[in-house]
Amino acid sequence: YYEKYGFIFIVFATGKSAEQVLAALKDRFGNSCSQETVNAAIEQMKITELRLIKMFPDLFPEEAAAAAAAASAANSKDKGKGGALGRIGGILGHIAGVNPQSPITSHVLDIANGKPAANVPIKLERLMPCSADAWDLVSRDTTNSDGRSTKLLAPSATVEPGVYKISFDTTAYEKVLGIKGFYPHASIVFHIGEDQTYQHFHVPLLYSPFGYSTYRGS
């Protein structure tokens, strides 16, 4: 990485496992030097923000409380279940007598061939607060034989508010079919409001090699 880009690999590792850090490295290694410089700057910004919050908690009381809660969740036995909000969602689901699912799900339908699109790599990202273009990787998944993605988030009756983006690697799918479409990938950006954290968001992709569309499903 250093030989290719001229600087060390920088990633905001708080809350990430060693496997997630390695996956981020592999994901970013194919970037151009200019794009990776932007990525490194974004990651360094996250690290600097966290350091400032820890150094001056009185100046950032809300952020300090959130950082402490995140650290506590990461070190608890509930690691990987979405923190406090995720635990609340699990409790609510239990009380309601239902089995919580991922609050965000997707489904890829190949309308050119009239069938579900299986084995499509999917990436879920969330826009960093107070940023217009810095995206945080939330998770990855691959569509099953029915074209569905049900593991983007841990099962819960709640979801964090914010702006999210789901990206579909249509190129990988097209290689299997032996075709070449117009779009190398398809991305869908959507917003979850503060008053929608207890809702489920199903975001399908209707795909064809030369066009795609989406809608909010149920």
N, C-alpha and C positions, 0 to 999 in steps of 0.2 A: 504493500500500500504506500509506504513512504517513498519507495523508488518511483512509483507511478505518479504520485501527486506532489511530492516534495514536502509533506508535513505528516505528522502522525494521525492516526485514526481518532477522531473525536466523537464521542457519543454521550448523551445524557443517560447515564447508566442507573440512576436511582429507580428502584422498583423492577429492574430488568434482571433476568437470570443470565447466566453465562451463555446459554443456548440462544437467548434472544439477542444478546450483544453480537454473537458470532453471525447470526442470521442477518442482522443489520449490516455488518461488514460485507457479507457476501452480496447483499442486495445493492449496496452502494458502490461496489468495486467496478461495476460496469459503466459508471457515470463518466461524463467528460470532466476535465480539470475545472472548468468554470462552474459546472453544476455542483461538483463536490466541494468547491470552495464555499459556495452558498450554503450547502448542507452543513459543513463544518462550522460556519459562522452561526447558523441557527442553533446547533447543538451547544456551542460555546455560550450563546445567549441564555439558553436554559440553565446551564451550569452556573453562570454568573448571577442570574436572578435568584437561584436557590441559595447561593452563598451570601448574597446581600440580605435575603430574608432571615437567614440564620444569624448573621452578624448584627442586624438591626431589627429585631422582632417587634420593637415598640413602634417602628415606623410602618411596618406592614403586618398589623395584627391579624387580619383575615387570612393573608397568605401564609403567615407563620402557623396559624391554627390548622390550615389545610395541609401544610407540609408535615406537621407533627402527626396528623391523622393518617396521612399516606404512609409515613414511616411505620407507624404502629400497625397498620393493616398489613404492610409488607412483611413484618416480622412475626405476625400472628399465625395461628394455625389455619386461618381463613385466606391465606395468601392465594391470589389467583382467582378469587371469587368476587372481585369488584369492590373491595373495601367496605366501608360502613353502609353506603347506599345499596351495594349488592346484598349485604347480609339482611338489611331491612326488607329488600325485595323478596329474598328467600322466605323470610318469616311471614310476609303478607301472603305469599303464594300458599304456604302451609296452612295458614288460617282460612284462606278461601277454599281449601280443599283441591287445589290444582297443582300440577307439576310445572314450575316455571320453565320457560324456554329462553333462548337468547333474545333479548329485547329487540335486536336488529337481525333480520333474516333476509335472504334473497333467493331468487329463482331465475335461472337463465333458460329462456325458451328460444330454440333455433327455429324461427318462423320461415326460414328459407327451405328447411328440410322437414318441417312439421314435427319436431320432436324436442325433448329436453336436451340441453347441452351439458353433457357430463364432463368431469375433470377439467373444469375451467378454473384456473387460479384466481383468487379474489383477495383484495387487500382493503382493509377498513382503516381509515385515518380520521383524526379529529383536528380541527383547526385550533391552534394554540390561542388562548385568550389574548386579546389586545393585539392580534397579528392579522395581517391581510393575506399572507401567503406561506406561513410556516405551519406545516402539517406534522402531527405526531402520529406515528404508526401505532395503531391499536391492536390489530391482529391480522392473521392470514387464514384463509380457508380454501378448500377446493370443492366444487360442486359434486354432489354424489350422482349415482346412476339416474336419479330422477331430475337432475339439474338443480337441486336445491342446496343452499348453504344455510346450515342451522347452528354453526358453532363459532360465529363471529365474536360473540360475547358469552361470558359465563351465564348459565341460567339464572334469571332474576325477574321479578315483577317490576323493576325500576330500571331507568337508564339515565346516565348523566346528560344534562342539556348541553347544547352547543351545535356547531356546524360540523357535519360529517361528510366524508367522501368515500364512496365505494368504487374501486377500480377493478375492471375485469380484463384479464390478459387474453384478449381475443386472438392474438397472434399465436399463442401456444395451442389454442383450440383449433385454429385454422391449419396449423402444421399437421395435426393428426388427420384432418380431413383431406389434406393435400390441395388446399386452395389458398389464394391470397386475396384478402379483403382490402378495403380502403382504409379502415381504421386500425392502427396497431394496438390500440386498447380503447376501452370505453369507460368513462368515469361519470358518476352521478353524485352531485353535491346536494345535500338536503339539510334542513334545520330542525332541531328538536328544541322546543321552547321550554321555559321554566315550568309552565303549566302542563307539560306533556310527558313528564318523567315517569308516569305510571302507565303510559300507553305502549303498545307494541308497534314496531315499524317494520313493515315488509316492503322491500324495495326491489322489485323484479327488473330484469333486463330482457327486452324483446329484441333479439339479435338477428341480423342478416349481414352478409359480407359488405353491403353497401349502404347500410342504414341501421339505426337502432333507436329505440324509444323506451320509456319507463313510465311507471305510475306508482302511486302508493296503494299497495295491496292490503290484505288482512290476514 
